Amino acid sequence: MNLRQLEYFVQVAELGSFSRAARLLGIAQPALSRQVRALETDLRETLLLRNGRGVELTDAGRRLFDHAVAILQHVTHARDDMGAQRDEPVGRIVVGLPPSLGRQLTRPLIDAFRSELPRARLAIVEGLTAHIAEWIATGRVDLALLHNPDAAPELEITPVLEEMLCLVQPAGRRGRIGRASVRGHAPLPLKELSRFPLIVPDRMHALRRLMETEAALAGVRLDIAWEVSSVPSIVDLVAAGYGNAVLPRSAVAASGRSAQLATRPLGDPPLHSVLCMATSAHRRATPLASRTAALLRELAHAVES
């Protein structure tokens, strides 16, 4: 078993195809197949099963995949640490972003890397807070912006900014869904939220957990009409008149539908979503990680303002 075999195996597993992995790696497909077969022979395990659509991991393959990703990530960190100069961040960094922020921050972050960090390489992945936190712990992600992450011993968490949550409804004539509307600018008392049928993310979503916790503490029973995992889809449904939502204003702004929606902050007590920077508590920050974290803070505050 060697690092090249692990790299080839990971690429095939992630793409689900030998042909696509061969094109990405720039090698012939038979050579790629031989390397993966040699890895299976060395481990005495079948790692990949071919099917009509490509390949899929076996149980043994899934176990090796987790190990291989961590090993390759550690090798990358070692190379970056050895090669980094104090005054010039170099190497490769993987940044995790929630989808709502990914739409707003991906392009400016890439632009910043092109202009300020020409010797560095950037990879961006999107996912729910719980998933990205797990990826940080396993080494697949170096740092991330997360909404309301749970405290964990393997994570170093630093608040970046706080956003007030708002009740969101369609603007204009369709701004009355349920037994009330969001007319007015004063904060809507949390106890009144029960009058609005809500479109909410599933329970894996940090925003859903925050809403349900605060509602339970206030003795408020939420009227959940629909569960939809994607925040952009929730915004689309609200604009189309299918229900109401509880979201930060940045999510509404990112959707490009601000003119079609009416928002009113929640209060008494106010509900806030906290955006945090998360890194591994067990890995030393490289110069590149420190500079990337600073860029993310700047961009997050720029989006909020």
C-alpha positions as CSV (number, residue, x, y, z in Angstrom):
1,M,0.0,0.0,0.0
2,N,1.4,3.4,-0.9
3,L,0.1,7.0,-1.1
4,R,-0.4,6.9,-4.8
5,Q,-2.7,3.9,-4.5
6,L,-4.6,5.6,-1.8
7,E,-5.0,8.8,-3.8
8,Y,-6.2,6.8,-6.8
9,F,-8.7,4.8,-4.7
10,V,-10.1,8.0,-3.1
11,Q,-10.6,9.6,-6.5
12,V,-12.4,6.6,-7.9
13,A,-14.6,6.3,-4.8
14,E,-15.5,10.0,-4.8
15,L,-16.3,10.1,-8.5
16,G,-17.9,6.7,-8.6
17,S,-16.2,5.9,-11.9
18,F,-12.8,4.6,-13.1
19,S,-13.1,6.5,-16.4
20,R,-13.9,9.9,-14.7
21,A,-11.1,9.4,-12.2
22,A,-8.6,8.5,-14.9
23,R,-9.5,11.7,-16.8
24,L,-9.1,13.8,-13.7
25,L,-5.8,12.2,-12.7
26,G,-4.5,12.3,-16.2
27,I,-3.6,8.5,-16.5
28,A,-4.9,5.6,-18.5
29,Q,-7.8,3.8,-17.1
30,P,-6.1,0.3,-17.3
31,A,-3.2,1.7,-15.2
32,L,-5.6,3.1,-12.7
33,S,-7.5,-0.2,-12.5
34,R,-4.2,-2.0,-11.9
35,Q,-3.2,0.3,-9.0
36,V,-6.6,-0.2,-7.3
37,R,-6.5,-3.9,-7.9
38,A,-3.0,-4.0,-6.3
39,L,-4.3,-2.2,-3.3
40,E,-7.2,-4.8,-3.0
41,T,-4.7,-7.6,-3.3
42,D,-2.4,-6.2,-0.7
43,L,-5.3,-5.7,1.8
44,R,-7.0,-9.0,0.8
45,E,-10.3,-7.1,0.5
46,T,-12.7,-6.2,-2.3
47,L,-13.0,-2.4,-2.0
48,L,-15.1,-1.5,-5.0
49,L,-18.0,-3.2,-6.8
50,R,-18.7,-2.4,-10.4
51,N,-22.3,-1.8,-11.5
52,G,-24.1,-0.5,-14.6
53,R,-23.6,3.1,-13.4
54,G,-20.0,2.9,-12.3
55,V,-18.6,1.6,-9.0
56,E,-19.7,1.7,-5.4
57,L,-17.8,1.1,-2.1
58,T,-18.1,-2.2,-0.2
59,D,-18.1,-2.2,3.6
60,A,-14.4,-2.7,3.6
61,G,-14.0,0.1,1.0
62,R,-16.0,2.6,3.1
63,R,-13.7,1.8,6.1
64,L,-10.5,2.3,4.0
65,F,-12.0,5.5,2.4
66,D,-12.2,7.2,5.8
67,H,-8.6,6.2,6.7
68,A,-7.3,7.1,3.2
69,V,-8.8,10.6,3.3
70,A,-7.3,11.3,6.7
71,I,-3.9,9.9,5.7
72,L,-3.8,12.0,2.5
73,Q,-4.9,15.1,4.5
74,H,-2.2,14.6,7.1
75,V,0.4,14.2,4.3
76,T,-0.7,17.5,2.8
77,H,-0.5,19.2,6.1
78,A,3.0,17.9,6.7
79,R,4.2,19.1,3.3
80,D,2.5,22.5,3.8
81,D,4.0,22.9,7.3
82,M,7.5,22.0,6.1
83,G,7.3,24.3,3.0
84,A,5.4,27.3,4.5
85,Q,7.3,30.5,5.0
86,R,6.3,32.7,7.9
87,D,5.6,35.7,5.6
88,E,4.0,33.9,2.7
89,P,1.2,31.3,3.2
90,V,1.5,28.4,0.8
91,G,0.0,25.0,0.4
92,R,-3.6,23.7,0.1
93,I,-6.6,24.4,2.4
94,V,-10.1,23.1,2.5
95,V,-12.8,25.5,3.6
96,G,-16.3,24.4,4.7
97,L,-19.3,26.6,4.2
98,P,-23.0,26.3,4.8
99,P,-24.9,26.4,1.4
100,S,-26.5,29.8,2.2
101,L,-23.1,31.4,2.7
102,G,-21.5,29.4,-0.1
103,R,-23.5,31.3,-2.6
104,Q,-22.3,34.6,-1.2
105,L,-18.7,33.9,-0.2
106,T,-17.3,31.4,-2.8
107,R,-16.5,33.9,-5.6
108,P,-15.1,36.6,-3.3
109,L,-13.0,34.1,-1.5
110,I,-11.6,32.7,-4.7
111,D,-10.9,36.3,-6.0
112,A,-9.0,37.0,-2.7
113,F,-6.9,33.9,-3.2
114,R,-6.1,34.8,-6.8
115,S,-5.0,38.3,-5.8
116,E,-3.5,37.8,-2.3
117,L,-2.4,34.2,-2.1
118,P,-1.2,33.1,-5.6
119,R,0.9,30.3,-4.2
120,A,-1.9,28.7,-2.2
121,R,-4.6,26.3,-3.4
122,L,-8.2,26.5,-2.2
123,A,-10.9,23.9,-2.1
124,I,-14.4,24.7,-0.9
125,V,-17.0,22.2,0.3
126,E,-20.6,22.9,1.3
127,G,-22.7,21.0,3.9
128,L,-24.8,21.2,7.0
129,T,-23.2,22.4,10.2
130,A,-23.2,18.8,11.7
131,H,-21.6,17.3,8.6
132,I,-18.9,20.0,8.3
133,A,-18.1,19.7,12.0
134,E,-17.5,16.0,11.5
135,W,-15.3,16.7,8.5
136,I,-13.1,19.0,10.5
137,A,-12.8,16.3,13.2
138,T,-11.7,13.7,10.7
139,G,-9.3,16.1,8.8
140,R,-11.3,16.4,5.6
141,V,-11.9,20.1,6.2
142,D,-9.3,22.6,7.7
143,L,-11.6,25.4,8.8
144,A,-15.2,26.4,8.3
145,L,-17.9,28.9,9.0
146,L,-20.8,27.2,10.9
147,H,-24.1,28.4,12.1
148,N,-24.7,27.7,15.9
149,P,-22.3,24.7,16.1
150,D,-22.6,22.4,19.2
151,A,-19.6,22.5,21.5
152,A,-17.2,19.6,20.9
153,P,-13.8,18.8,22.4
154,E,-12.3,18.2,18.9
155,L,-13.4,21.7,17.7
156,E,-12.0,25.2,18.3
157,I,-15.0,27.5,17.9
158,T,-14.9,31.3,17.7
159,P,-17.9,33.5,17.2
160,V,-17.7,35.7,14.1
161,L,-21.0,37.6,13.9
162,E,-24.5,37.4,15.3
163,E,-27.6,37.8,13.2
164,M,-31.2,38.4,14.4
165,L,-33.7,35.8,13.0
166,C,-36.7,37.1,11.2
167,L,-40.1,35.9,10.2
168,V,-40.2,35.8,6.4
169,Q,-43.4,36.0,4.3
170,P,-44.2,36.9,0.8
171,A,-44.6,40.6,0.2
172,G,-47.7,42.4,-1.1
173,R,-51.1,40.8,-1.4
174,R,-49.8,37.3,-0.5
175,G,-48.2,38.6,2.7
176,R,-51.0,36.9,4.8
177,I,-50.4,33.2,5.2
178,G,-52.0,31.6,8.3
179,R,-53.8,33.8,10.8
180,A,-51.5,36.8,10.8
181,S,-49.2,38.9,8.7
182,V,-45.8,40.4,9.2
183,R,-46.9,44.0,8.7
184,G,-45.0,46.4,10.9
185,H,-41.3,46.9,11.9
186,A,-41.4,46.2,15.6
187,P,-40.1,42.8,16.7
188,L,-42.7,40.0,16.6
189,P,-43.0,38.4,20.1
190,L,-41.9,34.8,20.0
191,K,-45.2,33.7,21.5
192,E,-47.0,34.8,18.4
193,L,-44.9,32.6,16.1
194,S,-47.3,29.7,16.7
195,R,-49.9,31.6,14.5
196,F,-47.8,31.1,11.4
197,P,-47.5,27.9,9.4
198,L,-43.8,27.4,8.9
199,I,-41.6,25.9,6.3
200,V,-38.5,24.6,8.2
201,P,-35.3,22.6,7.5
202,D,-35.0,19.1,8.7
203,R,-33.8,18.3,12.3
204,M,-30.2,17.9,11.1
205,H,-30.1,21.6,10.3
206,A,-28.7,23.9,13.0
207,L,-31.4,26.5,12.4
208,R,-34.1,24.0,13.1
209,R,-32.5,22.9,16.3
210,L,-32.2,26.5,17.4
211,M,-35.8,27.3,16.6
212,E,-37.2,24.3,18.4
213,T,-35.0,24.8,21.5
214,E,-36.0,28.5,21.9
215,A,-39.6,27.8,21.2
216,A,-39.7,25.0,23.8
217,L,-38.0,27.3,26.4
218,A,-40.7,29.9,25.7
219,G,-43.6,27.4,25.8
220,V,-44.4,28.0,22.1
221,R,-45.7,25.3,19.9
222,L,-44.5,25.7,16.3
223,D,-46.9,25.1,13.5
224,I,-44.7,23.1,11.0
225,A,-46.4,22.9,7.6
226,W,-43.5,21.6,5.5
227,E,-40.0,20.3,6.0
228,V,-37.5,21.2,3.3
229,S,-33.7,20.7,3.7
230,S,-32.6,23.5,1.3
231,V,-32.8,27.1,2.6
232,P,-32.9,28.5,-1.0
233,S,-35.8,26.2,-1.7
234,I,-37.5,27.3,1.5
235,V,-37.2,30.9,0.3
236,D,-38.6,30.0,-3.1
237,L,-41.6,28.3,-1.5
238,V,-42.3,31.3,0.8
239,A,-42.1,33.7,-2.2
240,A,-44.6,31.4,-4.0
241,G,-47.0,31.6,-1.0
242,Y,-46.7,28.1,0.5
243,G,-45.9,29.3,4.0
244,N,-43.7,31.3,6.2
245,A,-40.1,30.8,7.4
246,V,-37.7,31.8,10.1
247,L,-34.4,32.9,8.6
248,P,-31.6,35.5,9.0
249,R,-31.8,38.4,6.7
250,S,-28.6,37.3,5.0
251,A,-30.3,34.2,3.7
252,V,-33.1,36.4,2.2
253,A,-30.5,38.7,0.6
254,A,-28.5,35.7,-0.8
255,S,-31.7,34.4,-2.5
256,G,-32.0,37.5,-4.7
257,R,-35.7,37.6,-3.8
258,S,-35.7,40.4,-1.2
259,A,-38.2,42.4,-3.2
260,Q,-40.7,39.5,-3.1
261,L,-40.4,39.0,0.6
262,A,-41.3,40.8,3.8
263,T,-39.3,40.3,7.0
264,R,-39.9,41.1,10.6
265,P,-37.4,40.4,13.4
266,L,-38.4,38.0,16.2
267,G,-38.3,39.3,19.8
268,D,-39.3,38.9,23.3
269,P,-37.0,37.1,23.6
270,P,-35.0,37.9,20.4
271,L,-33.7,34.9,18.4
272,H,-30.2,35.2,17.1
273,S,-28.1,32.9,14.8
274,V,-24.4,33.0,15.6
275,L,-22.0,32.4,12.8
276,C,-18.8,30.8,14.1
277,M,-15.3,30.0,12.8
278,A,-14.5,26.3,13.5
279,T,-11.1,24.6,13.3
280,S,-9.6,21.5,14.7
281,A,-8.6,21.7,18.3
282,H,-5.7,19.2,17.8
283,R,-3.9,20.8,14.8
284,R,-1.6,23.8,14.8
285,A,-2.8,26.6,12.5
286,T,-0.6,27.1,9.5
287,P,0.1,30.6,8.1
288,L,-2.3,29.8,5.3
289,A,-5.1,28.8,7.7
290,S,-4.6,31.9,9.7
291,R,-4.8,34.1,6.6
292,T,-7.8,32.3,5.3
293,A,-9.6,32.7,8.6
294,A,-9.0,36.4,8.5
295,L,-10.3,36.6,4.9
296,L,-13.4,34.7,5.9
297,R,-14.1,37.0,8.8
298,E,-13.8,40.0,6.5
299,L,-16.0,38.6,3.9
300,A,-18.7,37.4,6.4
301,H,-18.9,40.9,7.9
302,A,-19.0,42.5,4.5
303,V,-22.0,40.3,3.6
304,E,-23.8,41.1,6.8
305,S,-23.3,44.9,6.3
